[in-house]
Amino acid sequence: MNDDLTFEDVQAFIADRGGANPCEACGTQDWIVSLSFGDKGHMPIIASIDPAALSLFGAAMLPVVALSCKHCGNIRLLSRPTIARWKSEKANG
Ligand SMILES: [Zn+2]
């Protein structure tokens, strides 16, 4: 999935949808936005498995954007397709 989302897109999406609320774990409001991890820019995902096979092979995956609380490490995940759809709808009026 190459959706060309940028840090600015995620910031605009969060602002449009009510802003980044304080961390539910510690109450601070200092987030790190991660669209990718590592030197190769790997995209974070939520993976699923076939419960019968207990295997990741052929599994459906949901790309996400990770918001990490700088204070306590709590992680929130935002659906990347939802942000991409919001961006597309905004661009197309
Ligand atoms: Zn926190």
PDB file of the backbone (N, CA, C, O) and the ligand in Angstrom, with CONECT records:
HET     ZN  A 101       1
ATOM      1  N   MET A   1       0.848  -1.189   0.000  1.00  0.00           N
ATOM      2  CA  MET A   1       0.000   0.000   0.000  1.00  0.00           C
ATOM      3  C   MET A   1       0.878   1.231   0.000  1.00  0.00           C
ATOM      4  O   MET A   1       1.598   1.477   0.968  1.00  0.00           O
ATOM      5  N   ASN A   2       0.834   1.987  -1.038  1.00  0.00           N
ATOM      6  CA  ASN A   2       1.586   3.235  -1.092  1.00  0.00           C
ATOM      7  C   ASN A   2       0.592   4.384  -1.168  1.00  0.00           C
ATOM      8  O   ASN A   2       0.086   4.711  -2.241  1.00  0.00           O
ATOM      9  N   ASP A   3       0.320   4.983  -0.036  1.00  0.00           N
ATOM     10  CA  ASP A   3      -0.696   6.026   0.016  1.00  0.00           C
ATOM     11  C   ASP A   3      -0.097   7.426   0.049  1.00  0.00           C
ATOM     12  O   ASP A   3      -0.832   8.414   0.037  1.00  0.00           O
ATOM     13  N   ASP A   4       1.222   7.519   0.091  1.00  0.00           N
ATOM     14  CA  ASP A   4       1.915   8.810   0.097  1.00  0.00           C
ATOM     15  C   ASP A   4       1.522   9.710   1.263  1.00  0.00           C
ATOM     16  O   ASP A   4       1.615  10.933   1.163  1.00  0.00           O
ATOM     17  N   LEU A   5       1.084   9.112   2.365  1.00  0.00           N
ATOM     18  CA  LEU A   5       0.754   9.927   3.534  1.00  0.00           C
ATOM     19  C   LEU A   5       2.018  10.554   4.085  1.00  0.00           C
ATOM     20  O   LEU A   5       3.083   9.936   4.104  1.00  0.00           O
ATOM     21  N   THR A   6       1.882  11.798   4.535  1.00  0.00           N
ATOM     22  CA  THR A   6       3.002  12.503   5.148  1.00  0.00           C
ATOM     23  C   THR A   6       2.681  12.803   6.615  1.00  0.00           C
ATOM     24  O   THR A   6       1.542  12.667   7.063  1.00  0.00           O
ATOM     25  N   PHE A   7       3.694  13.206   7.330  1.00  0.00           N
ATOM     26  CA  PHE A   7       3.514  13.633   8.718  1.00  0.00           C
ATOM     27  C   PHE A   7       2.478  14.761   8.778  1.00  0.00           C
ATOM     28  O   PHE A   7       1.631  14.790   9.671  1.00  0.00           O
ATOM     29  N   GLU A   8       2.557  15.683   7.824  1.00  0.00           N
ATOM     30  CA  GLU A   8       1.628  16.811   7.799  1.00  0.00           C
ATOM     31  C   GLU A   8       0.196  16.332   7.559  1.00  0.00           C
ATOM     32  O   GLU A   8      -0.747  16.880   8.131  1.00  0.00           O
ATOM     33  N   ASP A   9       0.031  15.309   6.711  1.00  0.00           N
ATOM     34  CA  ASP A   9      -1.311  14.747   6.486  1.00  0.00           C
ATOM     35  C   ASP A   9      -1.890  14.209   7.784  1.00  0.00           C
ATOM     36  O   ASP A   9      -3.056  14.441   8.103  1.00  0.00           O
ATOM     37  N   VAL A  10      -1.060  13.487   8.530  1.00  0.00           N
ATOM     38  CA  VAL A  10      -1.537  12.892   9.785  1.00  0.00           C
ATOM     39  C   VAL A  10      -1.884  13.989  10.782  1.00  0.00           C
ATOM     40  O   VAL A  10      -2.900  13.910  11.472  1.00  0.00           O
ATOM     41  N   GLN A  11      -1.046  15.003  10.857  1.00  0.00           N
ATOM     42  CA  GLN A  11      -1.339  16.128  11.759  1.00  0.00           C
ATOM     43  C   GLN A  11      -2.656  16.798  11.373  1.00  0.00           C
ATOM     44  O   GLN A  11      -3.476  17.108  12.237  1.00  0.00           O
ATOM     45  N   ALA A  12      -2.856  17.018  10.078  1.00  0.00           N
ATOM     46  CA  ALA A  12      -4.087  17.674   9.605  1.00  0.00           C
ATOM     47  C   ALA A  12      -5.298  16.792   9.874  1.00  0.00           C
ATOM     48  O   ALA A  12      -6.357  17.289  10.258  1.00  0.00           O
ATOM     49  N   PHE A  13      -5.149  15.490   9.674  1.00  0.00           N
ATOM     50  CA  PHE A  13      -6.249  14.552   9.942  1.00  0.00           C
ATOM     51  C   PHE A  13      -6.631  14.605  11.420  1.00  0.00           C
ATOM     52  O   PHE A  13      -7.811  14.709  11.757  1.00  0.00           O
ATOM     53  N   ILE A  14      -5.640  14.533  12.292  1.00  0.00           N
ATOM     54  CA  ILE A  14      -5.903  14.540  13.734  1.00  0.00           C
ATOM     55  C   ILE A  14      -6.584  15.853  14.137  1.00  0.00           C
ATOM     56  O   ILE A  14      -7.535  15.851  14.920  1.00  0.00           O
ATOM     57  N   ALA A  15      -6.092  16.970  13.598  1.00  0.00           N
ATOM     58  CA  ALA A  15      -6.690  18.271  13.931  1.00  0.00           C
ATOM     59  C   ALA A  15      -8.129  18.340  13.437  1.00  0.00           C
ATOM     60  O   ALA A  15      -9.003  18.874  14.119  1.00  0.00           O
ATOM     61  N   ASP A  16      -8.372  17.793  12.240  1.00  0.00           N
ATOM     62  CA  ASP A  16      -9.717  17.821  11.642  1.00  0.00           C
ATOM     63  C   ASP A  16     -10.703  16.961  12.426  1.00  0.00           C
ATOM     64  O   ASP A  16     -11.898  17.252  12.463  1.00  0.00           O
ATOM     65  N   ARG A  17     -10.203  15.916  13.041  1.00  0.00           N
ATOM     66  CA  ARG A  17     -11.065  14.965  13.752  1.00  0.00           C
ATOM     67  C   ARG A  17     -11.042  15.168  15.262  1.00  0.00           C
ATOM     68  O   ARG A  17     -11.284  14.226  16.016  1.00  0.00           O
ATOM     69  N   GLY A  18     -10.759  16.365  15.703  1.00  0.00           N
ATOM     70  CA  GLY A  18     -10.896  16.665  17.127  1.00  0.00           C
ATOM     71  C   GLY A  18      -9.610  16.847  17.882  1.00  0.00           C
ATOM     72  O   GLY A  18      -9.637  17.150  19.075  1.00  0.00           O
ATOM     73  N   GLY A  19      -8.478  16.670  17.222  1.00  0.00           N
ATOM     74  CA  GLY A  19      -7.203  16.906  17.888  1.00  0.00           C
ATOM     75  C   GLY A  19      -6.686  15.701  18.634  1.00  0.00           C
ATOM     76  O   GLY A  19      -7.412  14.735  18.866  1.00  0.00           O
ATOM     77  N   ALA A  20      -5.422  15.770  19.008  1.00  0.00           N
ATOM     78  CA  ALA A  20      -4.794  14.686  19.757  1.00  0.00           C
ATOM     79  C   ALA A  20      -5.145  14.845  21.226  1.00  0.00           C
ATOM     80  O   ALA A  20      -4.576  15.696  21.909  1.00  0.00           O
ATOM     81  N   ASN A  21      -6.054  14.057  21.709  1.00  0.00           N
ATOM     82  CA  ASN A  21      -6.446  14.117  23.109  1.00  0.00           C
ATOM     83  C   ASN A  21      -5.291  13.650  23.985  1.00  0.00           C
ATOM     84  O   ASN A  21      -4.384  12.962  23.518  1.00  0.00           O
ATOM     85  N   PRO A  22      -5.333  14.037  25.277  1.00  0.00           N
ATOM     86  CA  PRO A  22      -4.265  13.582  26.175  1.00  0.00           C
ATOM     87  C   PRO A  22      -4.179  12.060  26.221  1.00  0.00           C
ATOM     88  O   PRO A  22      -5.157  11.353  25.977  1.00  0.00           O
ATOM     89  N   CYS A  23      -3.002  11.588  26.537  1.00  0.00           N
ATOM     90  CA  CYS A  23      -2.760  10.150  26.673  1.00  0.00           C
ATOM     91  C   CYS A  23      -3.703   9.569  27.728  1.00  0.00           C
ATOM     92  O   CYS A  23      -3.781  10.081  28.845  1.00  0.00           O
ATOM     93  N   GLU A  24      -4.412   8.511  27.374  1.00  0.00           N
ATOM     94  CA  GLU A  24      -5.350   7.885  28.303  1.00  0.00           C
ATOM     95  C   GLU A  24      -4.629   7.174  29.455  1.00  0.00           C
ATOM     96  O   GLU A  24      -5.247   6.853  30.470  1.00  0.00           O
ATOM     97  N   ALA A  25      -3.332   6.932  29.298  1.00  0.00           N
ATOM     98  CA  ALA A  25      -2.582   6.235  30.345  1.00  0.00           C
ATOM     99  C   ALA A  25      -1.970   7.188  31.362  1.00  0.00           C
ATOM    100  O   ALA A  25      -1.964   6.893  32.557  1.00  0.00           O
ATOM    101  N   CYS A  26      -1.451   8.333  30.903  1.00  0.00           N
ATOM    102  CA  CYS A  26      -0.720   9.203  31.835  1.00  0.00           C
ATOM    103  C   CYS A  26      -1.207  10.648  31.838  1.00  0.00           C
ATOM    104  O   CYS A  26      -0.822  11.426  32.712  1.00  0.00           O
ATOM    105  N   GLY A  27      -2.042  11.015  30.881  1.00  0.00           N
ATOM    106  CA  GLY A  27      -2.622  12.348  30.877  1.00  0.00           C
ATOM    107  C   GLY A  27      -1.786  13.429  30.223  1.00  0.00           C
ATOM    108  O   GLY A  27      -2.239  14.568  30.107  1.00  0.00           O
ATOM    109  N   THR A  28      -0.573  13.100  29.793  1.00  0.00           N
ATOM    110  CA  THR A  28       0.224  14.108  29.096  1.00  0.00           C
ATOM    111  C   THR A  28      -0.227  14.173  27.639  1.00  0.00           C
ATOM    112  O   THR A  28      -1.027  13.357  27.183  1.00  0.00           O
ATOM    113  N   GLN A  29       0.303  15.154  26.926  1.00  0.00           N
ATOM    114  CA  GLN A  29      -0.114  15.309  25.530  1.00  0.00           C
ATOM    115  C   GLN A  29       1.103  15.610  24.668  1.00  0.00           C
ATOM    116  O   GLN A  29       1.244  16.701  24.116  1.00  0.00           O
ATOM    117  N   ASP A  30       1.965  14.631  24.569  1.00  0.00           N
ATOM    118  CA  ASP A  30       3.198  14.801  23.823  1.00  0.00           C
ATOM    119  C   ASP A  30       3.430  13.522  23.025  1.00  0.00           C
ATOM    120  O   ASP A  30       3.963  12.545  23.552  1.00  0.00           O
ATOM    121  N   TRP A  31       3.033  13.529  21.767  1.00  0.00           N
ATOM    122  CA  TRP A  31       3.011  12.321  20.954  1.00  0.00           C
ATOM    123  C   TRP A  31       4.103  12.319  19.891  1.00  0.00           C
ATOM    124  O   TRP A  31       4.473  13.363  19.355  1.00  0.00           O
ATOM    125  N   ILE A  32       4.599  11.146  19.602  1.00  0.00           N
ATOM    126  CA  ILE A  32       5.483  10.940  18.463  1.00  0.00           C
ATOM    127  C   ILE A  32       4.652  10.233  17.398  1.00  0.00           C
ATOM    128  O   ILE A  32       4.047   9.196  17.671  1.00  0.00           O
ATOM    129  N   VAL A  33       4.619  10.780  16.201  1.00  0.00           N
ATOM    130  CA  VAL A  33       3.871  10.178  15.097  1.00  0.00           C
ATOM    131  C   VAL A  33       4.833   9.359  14.248  1.00  0.00           C
ATOM    132  O   VAL A  33       5.827   9.884  13.746  1.00  0.00           O
ATOM    133  N   SER A  34       4.537   8.069  14.089  1.00  0.00           N
ATOM    134  CA  SER A  34       5.400   7.200  13.287  1.00  0.00           C
ATOM    135  C   SER A  34       4.629   6.626  12.109  1.00  0.00           C
ATOM    136  O   SER A  34       3.708   5.825  12.272  1.00  0.00           O
ATOM    137  N   LEU A  35       5.034   7.062  10.908  1.00  0.00           N
ATOM    138  CA  LEU A  35       4.456   6.498   9.690  1.00  0.00           C
ATOM    139  C   LEU A  35       5.240   5.280   9.236  1.00  0.00           C
ATOM    140  O   LEU A  35       4.737   4.452   8.477  1.00  0.00           O
ATOM    141  N   SER A  36       6.477   5.177   9.706  1.00  0.00           N
ATOM    142  CA  SER A  36       7.312   4.042   9.334  1.00  0.00           C
ATOM    143  C   SER A  36       8.316   3.799  10.449  1.00  0.00           C
ATOM    144  O   SER A  36       8.546   4.646  11.313  1.00  0.00           O
ATOM    145  N   PHE A  37       8.905   2.610  10.398  1.00  0.00           N
ATOM    146  CA  PHE A  37       9.909   2.224  11.382  1.00  0.00           C
ATOM    147  C   PHE A  37      11.170   1.748  10.665  1.00  0.00           C
ATOM    148  O   PHE A  37      11.098   1.191   9.569  1.00  0.00           O
ATOM    149  N   GLY A  38      12.301   1.966  11.279  1.00  0.00           N
ATOM    150  CA  GLY A  38      13.549   1.381  10.798  1.00  0.00           C
ATOM    151  C   GLY A  38      14.169   2.098   9.620  1.00  0.00           C
ATOM    152  O   GLY A  38      13.593   3.028   9.056  1.00  0.00           O
ATOM    153  N   ASP A  39      15.359   1.641   9.260  1.00  0.00           N
ATOM    154  CA  ASP A  39      16.130   2.257   8.185  1.00  0.00           C
ATOM    155  C   ASP A  39      15.479   2.118   6.817  1.00  0.00           C
ATOM    156  O   ASP A  39      15.709   2.939   5.929  1.00  0.00           O
ATOM    157  N   LYS A  40      14.662   1.075   6.645  1.00  0.00           N
ATOM    158  CA  LYS A  40      14.053   0.828   5.342  1.00  0.00           C
ATOM    159  C   LYS A  40      12.660   1.431   5.216  1.00  0.00           C
ATOM    160  O   LYS A  40      11.983   1.243   4.205  1.00  0.00           O
ATOM    161  N   GLY A  41      12.240   2.150   6.237  1.00  0.00           N
ATOM    162  CA  GLY A  41      10.935   2.798   6.174  1.00  0.00           C
ATOM    163  C   GLY A  41       9.782   1.825   6.180  1.00  0.00           C
ATOM    164  O   GLY A  41       8.780   2.045   5.499  1.00  0.00           O
ATOM    165  N   HIS A  42       9.906   0.749   6.942  1.00  0.00           N
ATOM    166  CA  HIS A  42       8.838  -0.249   6.985  1.00  0.00           C
ATOM    167  C   HIS A  42       7.590   0.317   7.644  1.00  0.00           C
ATOM    168  O   HIS A  42       7.657   1.027   8.648  1.00  0.00           O
ATOM    169  N   MET A  43       6.452  -0.016   7.051  1.00  0.00           N
ATOM    170  CA  MET A  43       5.167   0.494   7.484  1.00  0.00           C
ATOM    171  C   MET A  43       4.615  -0.361   8.626  1.00  0.00           C
ATOM    172  O   MET A  43       4.541  -1.582   8.492  1.00  0.00           O
ATOM    173  N   PRO A  44       4.225   0.256   9.747  1.00  0.00           N
ATOM    174  CA  PRO A  44       3.618  -0.545  10.807  1.00  0.00           C
ATOM    175  C   PRO A  44       2.250  -1.066  10.382  1.00  0.00           C
ATOM    176  O   PRO A  44       1.516  -0.411   9.643  1.00  0.00           O
ATOM    177  N   ILE A  45       1.929  -2.260  10.868  1.00  0.00           N
ATOM    178  CA  ILE A  45       0.663  -2.900  10.521  1.00  0.00           C
ATOM    179  C   ILE A  45       0.092  -3.613  11.745  1.00  0.00           C
ATOM    180  O   ILE A  45       0.789  -3.879  12.725  1.00  0.00           O
ATOM    181  N   ILE A  46      -1.181  -3.906  11.652  1.00  0.00           N
ATOM    182  CA  ILE A  46      -1.776  -4.911  12.525  1.00  0.00           C
ATOM    183  C   ILE A  46      -1.958  -6.130  11.636  1.00  0.00           C
ATOM    184  O   ILE A  46      -2.594  -6.059  10.584  1.00  0.00           O
ATOM    185  N   ALA A  47      -1.402  -7.231  12.064  1.00  0.00           N
ATOM    186  CA  ALA A  47      -1.505  -8.459  11.274  1.00  0.00           C
ATOM    187  C   ALA A  47      -2.605  -9.344  11.842  1.00  0.00           C
ATOM    188  O   ALA A  47      -2.940  -9.256  13.023  1.00  0.00           O
ATOM    189  N   SER A  48      -3.152 -10.179  11.004  1.00  0.00           N
ATOM    190  CA  SER A  48      -4.138 -11.155  11.436  1.00  0.00           C
ATOM    191  C   SER A  48      -3.632 -12.540  11.058  1.00  0.00           C
ATOM    192  O   SER A  48      -2.730 -12.685  10.233  1.00  0.00           O
ATOM    193  N   ILE A  49      -4.214 -13.530  11.661  1.00  0.00           N
ATOM    194  CA  ILE A  49      -3.840 -14.888  11.297  1.00  0.00           C
ATOM    195  C   ILE A  49      -5.086 -15.712  11.024  1.00  0.00           C
ATOM    196  O   ILE A  49      -6.175 -15.407  11.511  1.00  0.00           O
ATOM    197  N   ASP A  50      -4.907 -16.741  10.249  1.00  0.00           N
ATOM    198  CA  ASP A  50      -5.955 -17.735  10.039  1.00  0.00           C
ATOM    199  C   ASP A  50      -5.984 -18.589  11.306  1.00  0.00           C
ATOM    200  O   ASP A  50      -5.022 -19.305  11.583  1.00  0.00           O
ATOM    201  N   PRO A  51      -7.066 -18.526  12.080  1.00  0.00           N
ATOM    202  CA  PRO A  51      -7.071 -19.264  13.349  1.00  0.00           C
ATOM    203  C   PRO A  51      -6.923 -20.767  13.173  1.00  0.00           C
ATOM    204  O   PRO A  51      -6.470 -21.454  14.088  1.00  0.00           O
ATOM    205  N   ALA A  52      -7.291 -21.277  12.026  1.00  0.00           N
ATOM    206  CA  ALA A  52      -7.159 -22.715  11.809  1.00  0.00           C
ATOM    207  C   ALA A  52      -5.710 -23.097  11.539  1.00  0.00           C
ATOM    208  O   ALA A  52      -5.254 -24.167  11.942  1.00  0.00           O
ATOM    209  N   ALA A  53      -4.986 -22.206  10.847  1.00  0.00           N
ATOM    210  CA  ALA A  53      -3.611 -22.517  10.471  1.00  0.00           C
ATOM    211  C   ALA A  53      -2.587 -21.941  11.447  1.00  0.00           C
ATOM    212  O   ALA A  53      -1.437 -22.378  11.473  1.00  0.00           O
ATOM    213  N   LEU A  54      -3.007 -20.954  12.254  1.00  0.00           N
ATOM    214  CA  LEU A  54      -2.087 -20.239  13.147  1.00  0.00           C
ATOM    215  C   LEU A  54      -0.828 -19.797  12.397  1.00  0.00           C
ATOM    216  O   LEU A  54       0.303 -20.013  12.833  1.00  0.00           O
ATOM    217  N   SER A  55      -1.081 -19.173  11.258  1.00  0.00           N
ATOM    218  CA  SER A  55       0.020 -18.752  10.408  1.00  0.00           C
ATOM    219  C   SER A  55      -0.223 -17.341   9.904  1.00  0.00           C
ATOM    220  O   SER A  55      -1.366 -16.947   9.672  1.00  0.00           O
ATOM    221  N   LEU A  56       0.852 -16.578   9.734  1.00  0.00           N
ATOM    222  CA  LEU A  56       0.754 -15.249   9.135  1.00  0.00           C
ATOM    223  C   LEU A  56       0.709 -15.315   7.618  1.00  0.00           C
ATOM    224  O   LEU A  56       0.390 -14.328   6.956  1.00  0.00           O
ATOM    225  N   PHE A  57       1.035 -16.497   7.060  1.00  0.00           N
ATOM    226  CA  PHE A  57       1.082 -16.615   5.604  1.00  0.00           C
ATOM    227  C   PHE A  57      -0.292 -16.334   5.010  1.00  0.00           C
ATOM    228  O   PHE A  57      -1.275 -16.981   5.371  1.00  0.00           O
ATOM    229  N   GLY A  58      -0.356 -15.371   4.104  1.00  0.00           N
ATOM    230  CA  GLY A  58      -1.612 -15.027   3.467  1.00  0.00           C
ATOM    231  C   GLY A  58      -2.557 -14.237   4.351  1.00  0.00           C
ATOM    232  O   GLY A  58      -3.733 -14.081   4.023  1.00  0.00           O
ATOM    233  N   ALA A  59      -2.057 -13.742   5.461  1.00  0.00           N
ATOM    234  CA  ALA A  59      -2.919 -13.043   6.409  1.00  0.00           C
ATOM    235  C   ALA A  59      -3.297 -11.659   5.909  1.00  0.00           C
ATOM    236  O   ALA A  59      -2.538 -11.005   5.193  1.00  0.00           O
ATOM    237  N   ALA A  60      -4.483 -11.230   6.303  1.00  0.00           N
ATOM    238  CA  ALA A  60      -4.904  -9.863   6.030  1.00  0.00           C
ATOM    239  C   ALA A  60      -4.182  -8.938   6.999  1.00  0.00           C
ATOM    240  O   ALA A  60      -3.930  -9.298   8.149  1.00  0.00           O
ATOM    241  N   MET A  61      -3.852  -7.750   6.523  1.00  0.00           N
ATOM    242  CA  MET A  61      -3.127  -6.804   7.358  1.00  0.00           C
ATOM    243  C   MET A  61      -3.751  -5.428   7.245  1.00  0.00           C
ATOM    244  O   MET A  61      -4.254  -5.047   6.188  1.00  0.00           O
ATOM    245  N   LEU A  62      -3.716  -4.700   8.320  1.00  0.00           N
ATOM    246  CA  LEU A  62      -4.215  -3.330   8.345  1.00  0.00           C
ATOM    247  C   LEU A  62      -3.036  -2.389   8.575  1.00  0.00           C
ATOM    248  O   LEU A  62      -2.438  -2.416   9.651  1.00  0.00           O
ATOM    249  N   PRO A  63      -2.686  -1.554   7.591  1.00  0.00           N
ATOM    250  CA  PRO A  63      -1.617  -0.575   7.801  1.00  0.00           C
ATOM    251  C   PRO A  63      -2.083   0.476   8.810  1.00  0.00           C
ATOM    252  O   PRO A  63      -3.239   0.898   8.795  1.00  0.00           O
ATOM    253  N   VAL A  64      -1.190   0.881   9.663  1.00  0.00           N
ATOM    254  CA  VAL A  64      -1.531   1.848  10.707  1.00  0.00           C
ATOM    255  C   VAL A  64      -0.476   2.943  10.805  1.00  0.00           C
ATOM    256  O   VAL A  64       0.638   2.815  10.297  1.00  0.00           O
ATOM    257  N   VAL A  65      -0.864   4.020  11.474  1.00  0.00           N
ATOM    258  CA  VAL A  65       0.067   5.057  11.913  1.00  0.00           C
ATOM    259  C   VAL A  65       0.120   4.947  13.422  1.00  0.00           C
ATOM    260  O   VAL A  65      -0.920   4.895  14.079  1.00  0.00           O
ATOM    261  N   ALA A  66       1.324   4.911  13.981  1.00  0.00           N
ATOM    262  CA  ALA A  66       1.483   4.759  15.423  1.00  0.00           C
ATOM    263  C   ALA A  66       1.727   6.107  16.078  1.00  0.00           C
ATOM    264  O   ALA A  66       2.600   6.867  15.659  1.00  0.00           O
ATOM    265  N   LEU A  67       0.947   6.393  17.111  1.00  0.00           N
ATOM    266  CA  LEU A  67       1.183   7.560  17.963  1.00  0.00           C
ATOM    267  C   LEU A  67       1.733   7.038  19.276  1.00  0.00           C
ATOM    268  O   LEU A  67       1.055   6.294  19.984  1.00  0.00           O
ATOM    269  N   SER A  68       2.957   7.422  19.605  1.00  0.00           N
ATOM    270  CA  SER A  68       3.598   6.950  20.837  1.00  0.00           C
ATOM    271  C   SER A  68       3.694   8.095  21.828  1.00  0.00           C
ATOM    272  O   SER A  68       4.196   9.170  21.500  1.00  0.00           O
ATOM    273  N   CYS A  69       3.215   7.862  23.039  1.00  0.00           N
ATOM    274  CA  CYS A  69       3.316   8.866  24.099  1.00  0.00           C
ATOM    275  C   CYS A  69       4.785   8.976  24.519  1.00  0.00           C
ATOM    276  O   CYS A  69       5.405   7.983  24.899  1.00  0.00           O
ATOM    277  N   LYS A  70       5.327  10.181  24.447  1.00  0.00           N
ATOM    278  CA  LYS A  70       6.730  10.382  24.817  1.00  0.00           C
ATOM    279  C   LYS A  70       6.962  10.113  26.294  1.00  0.00           C
ATOM    280  O   LYS A  70       8.063   9.729  26.689  1.00  0.00           O
ATOM    281  N   HIS A  71       5.934  10.310  27.115  1.00  0.00           N
ATOM    282  CA  HIS A  71       6.101  10.203  28.571  1.00  0.00           C
ATOM    283  C   HIS A  71       6.039   8.762  29.054  1.00  0.00           C
ATOM    284  O   HIS A  71       6.908   8.326  29.808  1.00  0.00           O
ATOM    285  N   CYS A  72       5.014   8.009  28.626  1.00  0.00           N
ATOM    286  CA  CYS A  72       4.817   6.676  29.209  1.00  0.00           C
ATOM    287  C   CYS A  72       4.941   5.539  28.195  1.00  0.00           C
ATOM    288  O   CYS A  72       4.950   4.368  28.575  1.00  0.00           O
ATOM    289  N   GLY A  73       5.037   5.879  26.902  1.00  0.00           N
ATOM    290  CA  GLY A  73       5.205   4.832  25.905  1.00  0.00           C
ATOM    291  C   GLY A  73       3.911   4.220  25.414  1.00  0.00           C
ATOM    292  O   GLY A  73       3.931   3.336  24.558  1.00  0.00           O
ATOM    293  N   ASN A  74       2.777   4.676  25.945  1.00  0.00           N
ATOM    294  CA  ASN A  74       1.496   4.186  25.442  1.00  0.00           C
ATOM    295  C   ASN A  74       1.446   4.399  23.930  1.00  0.00           C
ATOM    296  O   ASN A  74       1.890   5.433  23.431  1.00  0.00           O
ATOM    297  N   ILE A  75       0.913   3.431  23.211  1.00  0.00           N
ATOM    298  CA  ILE A  75       0.832   3.530  21.755  1.00  0.00           C
ATOM    299  C   ILE A  75      -0.619   3.485  21.314  1.00  0.00           C
ATOM    300  O   ILE A  75      -1.378   2.595  21.698  1.00  0.00           O
ATOM    301  N   ARG A  76      -0.986   4.461  20.502  1.00  0.00           N
ATOM    302  CA  ARG A  76      -2.282   4.476  19.827  1.00  0.00           C
ATOM    303  C   ARG A  76      -2.040   4.159  18.357  1.00  0.00           C
ATOM    304  O   ARG A  76      -1.039   4.571  17.772  1.00  0.00           O
ATOM    305  N   LEU A  77      -2.964   3.428  17.779  1.00  0.00           N
ATOM    306  CA  LEU A  77      -2.852   3.112  16.363  1.00  0.00           C
ATOM    307  C   LEU A  77      -4.027   3.721  15.614  1.00  0.00           C
ATOM    308  O   LEU A  77      -5.181   3.565  16.015  1.00  0.00           O
ATOM    309  N   LEU A  78      -3.722   4.418  14.517  1.00  0.00           N
ATOM    310  CA  LEU A  78      -4.747   4.981  13.651  1.00  0.00           C
ATOM    311  C   LEU A  78      -4.759   4.197  12.350  1.00  0.00           C
ATOM    312  O   LEU A  78      -3.707   3.841  11.819  1.00  0.00           O
ATOM    313  N   SER A  79      -5.937   3.934  11.847  1.00  0.00           N
ATOM    314  CA  SER A  79      -6.078   3.218  10.584  1.00  0.00           C
ATOM    315  C   SER A  79      -5.550   4.079   9.439  1.00  0.00           C
ATOM    316  O   SER A  79      -6.066   5.161   9.161  1.00  0.00           O
ATOM    317  N   ARG A  80      -4.516   3.573   8.788  1.00  0.00           N
ATOM    318  CA  ARG A  80      -3.923   4.330   7.686  1.00  0.00           C
ATOM    319  C   ARG A  80      -4.887   4.493   6.503  1.00  0.00           C
ATOM    320  O   ARG A  80      -4.932   5.567   5.903  1.00  0.00           O
ATOM    321  N   PRO A  81      -5.660   3.454   6.153  1.00  0.00           N
ATOM    322  CA  PRO A  81      -6.641   3.642   5.069  1.00  0.00           C
ATOM    323  C   PRO A  81      -7.682   4.717   5.392  1.00  0.00           C
ATOM    324  O   PRO A  81      -8.149   5.412   4.490  1.00  0.00           O
ATOM    325  N   THR A  82      -8.046   4.858   6.658  1.00  0.00           N
ATOM    326  CA  THR A  82      -9.008   5.899   7.027  1.00  0.00           C
ATOM    327  C   THR A  82      -8.421   7.283   6.780  1.00  0.00           C
ATOM    328  O   THR A  82      -9.105   8.174   6.275  1.00  0.00           O
ATOM    329  N   ILE A  83      -7.153   7.458   7.138  1.00  0.00           N
ATOM    330  CA  ILE A  83      -6.490   8.747   6.913  1.00  0.00           C
ATOM    331  C   ILE A  83      -6.333   8.997   5.412  1.00  0.00           C
ATOM    332  O   ILE A  83      -6.548  10.113   4.939  1.00  0.00           O
ATOM    333  N   ALA A  84      -5.960   7.965   4.675  1.00  0.00           N
ATOM    334  CA  ALA A  84      -5.786   8.107   3.221  1.00  0.00           C
ATOM    335  C   ALA A  84      -7.116   8.458   2.548  1.00  0.00           C
ATOM    336  O   ALA A  84      -7.155   9.273   1.626  1.00  0.00           O
ATOM    337  N   ARG A  85      -8.198   7.841   3.013  1.00  0.00           N
ATOM    338  CA  ARG A  85      -9.522   8.133   2.440  1.00  0.00           C
ATOM    339  C   ARG A  85      -9.909   9.579   2.760  1.00  0.00           C
ATOM    340  O   ARG A  85     -10.431  10.288   1.899  1.00  0.00           O
ATOM    341  N   TRP A  86      -9.657  10.010   3.980  1.00  0.00           N
ATOM    342  CA  TRP A  86      -9.927  11.401   4.378  1.00  0.00           C
ATOM    343  C   TRP A  86      -9.140  12.366   3.480  1.00  0.00           C
ATOM    344  O   TRP A  86      -9.671  13.369   3.005  1.00  0.00           O
ATOM    345  N   LYS A  87      -7.874  12.038   3.264  1.00  0.00           N
ATOM    346  CA  LYS A  87      -7.031  12.894   2.416  1.00  0.00           C
ATOM    347  C   LYS A  87      -7.566  12.955   0.986  1.00  0.00           C
ATOM    348  O   LYS A  87      -7.619  14.025   0.379  1.00  0.00           O
ATOM    349  N   SER A  88      -7.956  11.814   0.463  1.00  0.00           N
ATOM    350  CA  SER A  88      -8.482  11.757  -0.902  1.00  0.00           C
ATOM    351  C   SER A  88      -9.790  12.535  -1.026  1.00  0.00           C
ATOM    352  O   SER A  88      -9.987  13.277  -1.989  1.00  0.00           O
ATOM    353  N   GLU A  89     -10.673  12.366  -0.057  1.00  0.00           N
ATOM    354  CA  GLU A  89     -11.956  13.085  -0.093  1.00  0.00           C
ATOM    355  C   GLU A  89     -11.744  14.595   0.009  1.00  0.00           C
ATOM    356  O   GLU A  89     -12.448  15.381  -0.627  1.00  0.00           O
ATOM    357  N   LYS A  90     -10.770  14.978   0.814  1.00  0.00           N
ATOM    358  CA  LYS A  90     -10.468  16.407   0.980  1.00  0.00           C
ATOM    359  C   LYS A  90      -9.903  16.995  -0.326  1.00  0.00           C
ATOM    360  O   LYS A  90     -10.230  18.119  -0.707  1.00  0.00           O
ATOM    361  N   ALA A  91      -9.055  16.213  -0.995  1.00  0.00           N
ATOM    362  CA  ALA A  91      -8.445  16.671  -2.246  1.00  0.00           C
ATOM    363  C   ALA A  91      -9.469  16.768  -3.368  1.00  0.00           C
ATOM    364  O   ALA A  91      -9.350  17.614  -4.255  1.00  0.00           O
ATOM    365  N   ASN A  92     -10.479  15.896  -3.327  1.00  0.00           N
ATOM    366  CA  ASN A  92     -11.485  15.863  -4.384  1.00  0.00           C
ATOM    367  C   ASN A  92     -12.722  16.704  -4.060  1.00  0.00           C
ATOM    368  O   ASN A  92     -13.717  16.681  -4.785  1.00  0.00           O
ATOM    369  N   GLY A  93     -12.636  17.431  -2.974  1.00  0.00           N
ATOM    370  CA  GLY A  93     -13.740  18.312  -2.592  1.00  0.00           C
ATOM    371  C   GLY A  93     -14.849  17.533  -1.998  1.00  0.00           C
ATOM    372  O   GLY A  93     -15.870  18.105  -1.614  1.00  0.00           O
TER     373      GLY A  93
HETATM  374 ZN    ZN A 101       1.250   8.539  28.256  1.00  0.00          ZN2+
END
